Amino acid sequence: MTNSTMTMIEDPAGGIAGRLCRLAALAEPVGLFGLRLGIGLVFWKSASTRFDGFGLSDQAIFLFQEVYRVPLLPPEIAAYLGTFAEAGGAWLLFLGLFTRLGALGLLGVTAMIQFVVPLTGDGINFNPVELFLWGGALVTLLSRGGGVFSFDAVVGKFLHRG
């Protein structure tokens, strides 16, 4: 065996797997930033269609009365809560501020959209593609946080100075 072959066998971190792990570690901050922006845009786009100036449009409340039919909540309250959760969660992700809290809130919105609304809504179906794409991105952000390109990271460094 050559010296380089022996090194790979003895030290797998120096082999291809080790190189891939180091490359993934370098790419993770960009990936988390992309996830934050991408999933944030999905929910911001949805929430922004319901605004009428500084309040909710009549159409937004109509949707919660006649189409979404969220159980246990009056339609007006459900419309405000849903829109606030989508818009607020999106902005938390955009900024990387309380990223895990924003991801958790949007995960709740996703669960509501995918599991409750199809049972009560007017012709809205369960969509496994949306569930797994949105849910996977949000669970990743929930577990990994916002990454180094976030206010969470800046605040964390400031708070942990010794």
C-alpha positions in Angstrom: 0.0 0.0 0.0 1.1 3.5 -0.7 1.4 6.1 2.0 -1.7 8.0 0.7 -3.8 4.8 0.6 -2.8 3.9 4.1 -3.8 7.4 5.3 -7.3 7.1 3.8 -7.8 3.7 5.4 -6.5 4.8 8.8 -8.1 8.2 8.7 -11.5 8.2 6.9 -11.9 11.9 7.6 -9.0 12.6 5.2 -10.7 10.7 2.4 -13.6 11.6 0.1 -16.1 11.5 2.9 -14.1 13.9 4.9 -13.8 16.3 2.0 -17.5 16.1 1.4 -18.2 16.8 5.1 -15.9 19.9 5.0 -17.5 21.1 1.8 -21.0 20.6 3.4 -19.9 22.6 6.4 -18.8 25.5 4.2 -22.1 25.4 2.2 -24.4 25.1 5.2 -24.6 28.9 6.0 -25.5 29.6 2.4 -28.1 26.8 2.4 -29.7 28.0 5.7 -29.8 31.5 4.3 -31.5 30.2 1.1 -34.0 28.2 3.1 -34.9 31.1 5.3 -35.5 33.4 2.2 -37.3 30.7 0.1 -39.7 29.5 2.7 -40.2 33.0 4.0 -41.2 34.2 0.6 -43.8 31.4 0.3 -45.6 32.5 3.4 -45.1 36.3 2.9 -46.6 36.0 -0.6 -49.6 34.3 0.9 -50.0 36.7 3.8 -49.6 39.8 1.6 -52.6 38.9 -0.5 -54.8 39.5 2.5 -53.8 43.0 3.4 -55.8 46.0 2.6 -53.7 49.0 3.7 -52.9 48.3 7.3 -55.7 45.9 8.0 -57.2 42.7 6.5 -59.3 42.9 3.4 -62.9 41.8 3.3 -61.9 39.1 0.9 -59.5 37.7 3.5 -62.2 37.4 6.1 -64.5 35.9 3.4 -62.0 33.2 2.7 -61.9 32.2 6.3 -65.7 32.3 6.5 -66.5 30.4 3.3 -63.4 28.5 2.1 -60.9 27.7 4.9 -63.4 27.2 7.7 -60.9 26.8 10.5 -62.6 24.9 13.3 -63.1 26.3 16.9 -62.3 29.9 15.9 -64.5 32.7 14.6 -63.5 33.4 11.0 -62.4 37.0 11.8 -60.0 35.8 14.5 -58.7 32.9 12.4 -58.1 35.4 9.5 -56.1 37.7 11.7 -54.2 35.0 13.5 -53.4 33.1 10.3 -52.2 36.3 8.5 -50.2 37.4 11.5 -48.5 34.0 11.8 -47.6 33.9 8.1 -46.4 37.5 7.9 -44.6 37.5 11.3 -43.0 34.1 10.7 -41.8 35.1 7.3 -40.2 38.3 8.6 -38.5 36.4 11.4 -37.1 34.1 8.8 -36.0 36.9 6.5 -34.1 38.6 9.3 -32.9 35.4 11.0 -34.2 36.8 14.2 -35.7 34.1 16.6 -35.5 31.8 13.6 -36.5 28.7 15.5 -39.6 30.5 16.8 -40.6 31.7 13.3 -40.0 28.2 11.9 -42.1 26.6 14.6 -45.0 29.1 14.0 -44.9 28.5 10.3 -44.7 24.7 10.9 -48.0 25.1 12.8 -49.5 27.1 9.8 -48.3 24.4 7.5 -50.0 21.7 9.6 -53.2 23.7 9.6 -53.1 24.2 5.9 -52.3 20.5 5.1 -54.3 18.6 7.8 -57.2 20.8 9.0 -58.3 22.9 6.1 -58.7 20.0 3.6 -61.2 18.4 6.1 -63.2 21.6 6.5 -62.4 23.7 3.4 -64.3 24.0 0.2 -62.5 21.8 -2.4 -59.0 22.3 -0.9 -57.0 19.1 -1.0 -54.1 17.7 1.0 -50.9 18.4 -0.9 -48.0 16.1 0.2 -45.5 18.0 -2.0 -46.1 21.2 -0.1 -46.2 19.4 3.2 -42.8 17.8 2.7 -41.1 20.8 1.0 -42.3 23.4 3.5 -42.2 21.0 6.5 -38.7 19.8 5.6 -37.4 23.3 5.2 -39.0 24.4 8.4 -37.8 21.4 10.4 -34.3 22.0 9.1 -34.5 25.6 10.3 -36.0 24.5 13.6 -33.2 22.1 14.3 -30.2 24.1 12.8 -31.3 27.7 13.4 -30.7 30.6 11.1 -27.0 30.1 10.5 -24.1 32.5 10.6 -25.9 35.0 8.2 -28.6 35.8 10.8 -29.3 38.2 13.6 -29.5 35.2 15.9 -25.8 34.5 15.2 -24.8 38.1 15.8 -26.8 38.4 19.0 -25.5 35.0 20.1 -21.9 36.1 19.7 -22.6 39.3 21.6 -24.3 37.5 24.5 -21.6 34.8 24.7 -18.6 37.1 24.9 -16.7 36.1 28.0 
